[in-house]
């Protein structure tokens, strides 16, 4: 999934523009991880692209809240304490 160490037919070269301070941080982190700059940027891009869409997450949370709106509120810590005390 990461950088293989050499260019392969499936790889493309791209030119990107980054602020100098960001590039310095990228290079610093790449050295810390013993990766090439390309490998670190590929890893970061894969991670970012794999993140869930924030709007979809918010919609899922809203659906769950609606689904459980009729459930009475409870104190989870009190339930855990009660269960723990019952086991003694």
JOCOR-V153909 format. One record per pair of residues at least 12 apart in sequence whose C-alpha atoms are under 10 Angstrom apart, sorted by the first residue. I is the first residue (numbers start at 1). GAP is how many residues later the second one is. Records with the same first field share a line. If there is no record, write none. Layout:
I = GAP + GAP
This chain:
1 = 38 + 41 + 42 + 45
2 = 33 + 36 + 37 + 38 + 39 + 40 + 41 + 44
3 = 32 + 33 + 34 + 35 + 36 + 37 + 38 + 39 + 40
4 = 35
5 = 30 + 31 + 33 + 34
13 = 25
23 = 14
26 = 12 + 14 + 15
27 = 13 + 14
